[in-house]
Protein backbone atom coordinates (compact mmCIF):
# COMPACT_ATOMS: atom_id res chain seq x y z
CA UNK A 1 0.00 0.00 0.00
CA UNK A 2 1.28 3.42 -0.92
CA UNK A 3 0.70 6.59 1.01
CA UNK A 4 1.71 10.22 0.62
CA UNK A 5 2.09 12.79 3.40
CA UNK A 6 1.76 16.36 2.15
CA UNK A 7 4.22 18.71 3.82
CA UNK A 8 3.44 22.42 4.18
CA UNK A 9 5.69 25.09 5.65
CA UNK A 10 4.90 24.78 9.35
CA UNK A 11 3.72 21.16 9.33
CA UNK A 12 5.26 19.44 12.35
CA UNK A 13 3.57 16.05 12.63
CA UNK A 14 4.57 14.97 9.14
CA UNK A 15 7.55 12.87 10.21
CA UNK A 16 5.63 11.22 13.06
CA UNK A 17 3.01 10.27 10.50
CA UNK A 18 5.73 8.94 8.17
CA UNK A 19 7.08 6.74 11.00
CA UNK A 20 3.59 5.50 11.89
CA UNK A 21 2.59 4.69 8.30
CA UNK A 22 5.85 2.83 7.64
CA UNK A 23 5.59 0.90 10.90
CA UNK A 24 2.30 -0.60 9.74
CA UNK A 25 3.43 -1.41 6.23
CA UNK A 26 2.71 1.62 4.08
CA UNK A 27 5.27 2.64 1.52
CA UNK A 28 5.17 6.31 2.30
CA UNK A 29 6.41 9.32 0.39
CA UNK A 30 6.70 12.87 1.69
CA UNK A 31 5.38 15.39 -0.84
CA UNK A 32 6.17 19.10 -0.69
CA UNK A 33 3.10 21.33 -1.08
CA UNK A 34 4.53 23.08 -4.12
CA UNK A 35 4.40 19.94 -6.26
CA UNK A 36 1.47 20.08 -8.62
CA UNK A 37 1.11 16.29 -8.65
CA UNK A 38 0.88 13.58 -6.02
CA UNK A 39 2.58 10.23 -6.66
CA UNK A 40 0.18 7.33 -7.13
CA UNK A 41 -1.16 6.57 -3.64
CA UNK A 42 -3.82 4.59 -1.82
CA UNK A 43 -3.94 7.15 0.98
CA UNK A 44 -3.12 10.84 1.21
CA UNK A 45 -2.45 12.35 4.62
CA UNK A 46 -2.58 16.03 5.53
CA UNK A 47 -0.55 16.11 8.74
CA UNK A 48 -0.82 18.18 11.90
CA UNK A 49 1.13 21.32 12.63
CA UNK A 50 0.81 25.01 12.03
CA UNK A 51 0.85 25.41 8.27
CA UNK A 52 1.76 28.99 7.35
CA UNK A 53 1.86 29.90 11.03
CA UNK A 54 -1.93 29.62 11.28
CA UNK A 55 -2.09 33.04 9.57
CA UNK A 56 -5.54 34.43 8.74
CA UNK A 57 -7.37 31.24 9.80
CA UNK A 58 -5.88 27.84 10.60
CA UNK A 59 -5.35 25.87 7.40
CA UNK A 60 -6.76 28.49 5.04
CA UNK A 61 -3.49 29.38 3.30
CA UNK A 62 -2.51 25.71 2.91
CA UNK A 63 -5.97 25.13 1.42
CA UNK A 64 -4.90 27.32 -1.52
CA UNK A 65 -1.57 25.53 -2.16
CA UNK A 66 -0.63 24.24 -5.56
CA UNK A 67 -1.02 20.61 -4.53
CA UNK A 68 -4.53 21.00 -3.17
CA UNK A 69 -6.15 20.72 -6.60
CA UNK A 70 -4.64 17.25 -6.92
CA UNK A 71 -5.81 16.35 -3.41
CA UNK A 72 -9.36 17.48 -4.25
CA UNK A 73 -9.29 15.53 -7.52
CA UNK A 74 -8.03 12.42 -5.70
CA UNK A 75 -10.69 12.80 -3.00
CA UNK A 76 -13.50 13.38 -5.48
CA UNK A 77 -12.54 10.22 -7.34
CA UNK A 78 -12.98 8.24 -4.11
CA UNK A 79 -9.36 8.22 -2.89
CA UNK A 80 -8.77 8.11 0.87
CA UNK A 81 -7.74 11.43 2.37
CA UNK A 82 -6.95 11.64 6.07
CA UNK A 83 -6.47 15.01 7.78
CA UNK A 84 -5.13 15.10 11.32
CA UNK A 85 -5.43 18.25 13.44
CA UNK A 86 -4.16 21.02 11.13
CA UNK A 87 -4.93 18.59 8.30
CA UNK A 88 -8.56 18.54 9.47
CA UNK A 89 -8.57 22.34 9.48
CA UNK A 90 -7.19 22.34 5.92
CA UNK A 91 -9.92 19.91 4.81
CA UNK A 92 -12.67 22.19 6.12
CA UNK A 93 -11.04 25.22 4.50
CA UNK A 94 -10.90 23.46 1.12
CA UNK A 95 -14.58 22.62 1.47
CA UNK A 96 -13.93 18.86 1.30
CA UNK A 97 -15.45 18.62 4.78
CA UNK A 98 -18.24 20.87 6.11
CA UNK A 99 -17.91 23.30 9.01
CA UNK A 100 -14.87 24.90 10.60
CA UNK A 101 -12.54 24.44 13.59
CA UNK A 102 -12.80 27.49 15.80
CA UNK A 103 -10.70 28.60 18.72
CA UNK A 104 -11.13 26.40 21.80
CA UNK A 105 -13.96 27.55 24.02
CA UNK A 106 -11.71 28.25 27.00
CA UNK A 107 -8.92 29.91 24.95
CA UNK A 108 -6.31 27.43 26.06
CA UNK A 109 -3.96 25.38 23.96
CA UNK A 110 -4.95 21.85 24.98
CA UNK A 111 -2.31 19.14 25.06
CA UNK A 112 -3.47 15.91 26.68
CA UNK A 113 -4.74 12.39 26.18
CA UNK A 114 -8.44 11.93 25.58
CA UNK A 115 -10.80 9.07 24.87
CA UNK A 116 -12.77 9.01 21.67
CA UNK A 117 -15.56 6.72 20.58
CA UNK A 118 -15.81 5.31 17.07
CA UNK A 119 -19.37 6.06 15.93
CA UNK A 120 -19.42 4.53 12.49
CA UNK A 121 -17.68 1.41 11.24
CA UNK A 122 -19.11 1.26 7.74
CA UNK A 123 -16.03 2.83 6.20
CA UNK A 124 -12.44 2.03 5.26
CA UNK A 125 -11.00 3.72 8.34
CA UNK A 126 -12.82 1.91 11.13
CA UNK A 127 -14.33 -1.25 9.58
CA UNK A 128 -13.38 -4.21 11.81
CA UNK A 129 -11.42 -2.04 14.24
CA UNK A 130 -10.71 -4.13 17.34
CA UNK A 131 -11.22 -1.34 19.83
CA UNK A 132 -14.06 1.17 19.66
CA UNK A 133 -12.92 3.49 22.43
CA UNK A 134 -9.46 4.79 21.74
CA UNK A 135 -7.12 6.73 23.95
CA UNK A 136 -5.50 9.30 21.68
CA UNK A 137 -3.59 12.53 22.08
CA UNK A 138 -4.86 16.01 21.26
CA UNK A 139 -2.75 19.15 20.95
CA UNK A 140 -4.53 22.17 19.51
CA UNK A 141 -5.75 25.69 20.02
CA UNK A 142 -8.45 25.56 17.36
CA UNK A 143 -10.33 22.29 17.69
CA UNK A 144 -13.78 23.57 18.51
CA UNK A 145 -15.81 22.08 15.69
CA UNK A 146 -18.67 24.24 14.46
CA UNK A 147 -21.12 24.02 11.58
CA UNK A 148 -24.61 25.24 10.72
CA UNK A 149 -27.71 23.46 12.04
CA UNK A 150 -28.44 22.14 8.55
CA UNK A 151 -24.92 20.79 8.18
CA UNK A 152 -25.10 19.15 11.61
CA UNK A 153 -28.37 17.49 10.68
CA UNK A 154 -26.78 16.26 7.47
CA UNK A 155 -23.76 14.89 9.40
CA UNK A 156 -26.08 13.01 11.77
CA UNK A 157 -28.44 11.73 9.07
CA UNK A 158 -25.58 10.27 7.04
CA UNK A 159 -23.60 8.93 10.02
CA UNK A 160 -20.73 11.26 9.16
CA UNK A 161 -19.75 11.91 12.77
CA UNK A 162 -16.72 9.62 12.88
CA UNK A 163 -15.45 10.00 16.45
CA UNK A 164 -16.63 11.86 19.55
CA UNK A 165 -14.96 12.78 22.84
CA UNK A 166 -16.04 10.48 25.66
CA UNK A 167 -14.80 8.87 28.88
CA UNK A 168 -12.98 5.54 28.96
CA UNK A 169 -16.30 3.70 29.01
CA UNK A 170 -17.63 5.56 26.01
CA UNK A 171 -19.94 7.89 27.89
CA UNK A 172 -20.24 11.28 26.20
CA UNK A 173 -20.89 14.21 28.46
CA UNK A 174 -20.30 17.92 28.03
CA UNK A 175 -17.57 17.98 30.71
CA UNK A 176 -15.53 15.51 28.64
CA UNK A 177 -15.64 17.89 25.71
CA UNK A 178 -12.18 19.49 25.82
CA UNK A 179 -12.71 22.35 23.39
CA UNK A 180 -16.41 23.15 23.08
CA UNK A 181 -16.93 21.22 19.85
CA UNK A 182 -20.53 20.74 18.73
CA UNK A 183 -21.91 17.41 19.96
CA UNK A 184 -18.44 16.40 21.26
CA UNK A 185 -17.29 16.00 17.65
CA UNK A 186 -13.61 15.01 17.37
CA UNK A 187 -13.71 13.87 13.74
CA UNK A 188 -16.03 13.73 10.75
CA UNK A 189 -16.32 12.09 7.33
CA UNK A 190 -17.54 13.43 4.03
CA UNK A 191 -20.71 11.80 2.69
CA UNK A 192 -18.85 9.03 0.87
CA UNK A 193 -16.64 8.39 3.91
CA UNK A 194 -13.41 8.40 1.95
CA UNK A 195 -12.32 11.65 3.62
CA UNK A 196 -11.73 11.71 7.37
CA UNK A 197 -10.73 14.77 9.38
CA UNK A 198 -9.95 14.37 13.06
CA UNK A 199 -8.36 16.45 15.81
CA UNK A 200 -6.70 13.59 17.78
CA UNK A 201 -3.31 12.27 16.71
CA UNK A 202 -3.23 8.48 16.23
CA UNK A 203 0.37 8.77 14.97
CA UNK A 204 1.47 9.80 18.47
CA UNK A 205 0.06 6.63 20.01
CA UNK A 206 1.92 3.84 18.32
CA UNK A 207 4.52 2.93 20.91
CA UNK A 208 3.55 1.38 24.21
CA UNK A 209 6.81 2.55 25.79
CA UNK A 210 6.14 6.19 24.97
CA UNK A 211 2.38 6.48 25.07
CA UNK A 212 -0.73 4.41 24.85
CA UNK A 213 -0.67 2.27 21.73
CA UNK A 214 -4.27 2.76 20.67
CA UNK A 215 -3.09 4.44 17.48
CA UNK A 216 -1.88 0.99 16.42
CA UNK A 217 -5.46 -0.25 16.23
CA UNK A 218 -6.23 2.58 13.85
CA UNK A 219 -3.28 2.09 11.47
CA UNK A 220 -3.27 -1.72 11.54
CA UNK A 221 -6.93 -1.74 10.73
CA UNK A 222 -6.63 0.91 8.02
CA UNK A 223 -3.98 -0.97 6.07
CA UNK A 224 -5.93 -4.23 6.40
CA UNK A 225 -9.03 -2.52 5.01
CA UNK A 226 -7.07 -1.18 2.06
CA UNK A 227 -5.60 -4.54 1.05
CA UNK B 1 -6.43 52.12 -5.08
CA UNK B 2 -6.86 51.07 -1.47
CA UNK B 3 -9.90 49.12 -0.40
CA UNK B 4 -10.67 48.47 3.25
CA UNK B 5 -12.34 45.30 4.46
CA UNK B 6 -13.63 44.31 7.86
CA UNK B 7 -14.28 40.67 8.67
CA UNK B 8 -16.37 39.91 11.73
CA UNK B 9 -17.80 36.79 13.32
CA UNK B 10 -21.46 36.20 12.54
CA UNK B 11 -23.99 36.94 15.21
CA UNK B 12 -24.26 34.08 17.66
CA UNK B 13 -20.85 32.57 16.84
CA UNK B 14 -18.74 32.07 19.94
CA UNK B 15 -15.95 34.66 20.26
CA UNK B 16 -13.67 33.68 23.18
CA UNK B 17 -11.22 36.52 22.49
CA UNK B 18 -13.98 39.11 22.41
CA UNK B 19 -15.32 37.69 25.67
CA UNK B 20 -11.89 37.91 27.34
CA UNK B 21 -11.49 41.51 26.17
CA UNK B 22 -14.94 42.37 27.51
CA UNK B 23 -14.15 40.81 30.89
CA UNK B 24 -10.82 42.63 31.07
CA UNK B 25 -12.50 45.96 30.25
CA UNK B 26 -15.14 45.25 32.90
CA UNK B 27 -12.37 44.60 35.42
CA UNK B 28 -10.71 47.94 34.59
CA UNK B 29 -12.81 51.06 34.82
CA UNK B 30 -15.21 50.07 32.03
CA UNK B 31 -17.96 48.22 33.83
CA UNK B 32 -20.44 49.60 31.28
CA UNK B 33 -19.11 47.36 28.47
CA UNK B 34 -21.81 44.80 27.65
CA UNK B 35 -20.14 42.87 24.86
CA UNK B 36 -17.03 42.94 22.66
CA UNK B 37 -16.79 41.18 19.31
CA UNK B 38 -13.34 40.96 17.78
CA UNK B 39 -12.78 41.13 14.03
CA UNK B 40 -10.11 41.56 11.36
CA UNK B 41 -9.26 44.59 9.26
CA UNK B 42 -7.60 44.45 5.83
CA UNK B 43 -6.16 47.31 3.84
CA UNK B 44 -5.83 46.04 0.27
CA UNK B 45 -3.95 48.00 -2.36
CA UNK B 46 -5.15 46.89 -5.80
CA UNK B 47 -3.67 47.92 -9.08
CA UNK B 48 -6.96 49.30 -10.47
CA UNK B 49 -8.48 52.72 -11.19
CA UNK B 50 -12.20 52.00 -11.20
CA UNK B 51 -13.53 51.84 -7.62
CA UNK B 52 -16.58 49.75 -8.50
CA UNK B 53 -14.50 47.17 -10.31
CA UNK B 54 -11.90 47.14 -7.53
CA UNK B 55 -14.58 46.53 -4.92
CA UNK B 56 -16.07 43.72 -6.97
CA UNK B 57 -12.61 42.16 -7.15
CA UNK B 58 -12.12 42.52 -3.39
CA UNK B 59 -15.52 40.96 -2.80
CA UNK B 60 -14.32 37.92 -4.71
CA UNK B 61 -11.23 37.83 -2.44
CA UNK B 62 -13.46 37.97 0.63
CA UNK B 63 -15.51 35.02 -0.53
CA UNK B 64 -12.54 32.95 -1.59
CA UNK B 65 -10.00 33.66 1.14
CA UNK B 66 -10.41 36.57 3.55
CA UNK B 67 -13.59 35.35 5.24
CA UNK B 68 -14.90 31.89 6.01
CA UNK B 69 -18.59 32.31 5.36
CA UNK B 70 -19.50 29.49 7.75
CA UNK B 71 -18.77 31.76 10.70
CA UNK B 72 -17.76 35.15 9.33
CA UNK B 73 -19.29 38.13 7.54
CA UNK B 74 -17.32 40.69 5.55
CA UNK B 75 -17.91 44.35 4.92
CA UNK B 76 -16.16 46.33 2.20
CA UNK B 77 -15.81 49.92 3.35
Interface residues (C-beta under 8 A of the other chain):
Chain A: X56 X57 X60 X64 X92 X93 X98 X99 X100 X102 X103 X104 X105 X106 X107 X144 X146 X147 X148 X180
Chain B: X13 X14 X16 X17 X20 X40 X65 X66 X68 X70 X71
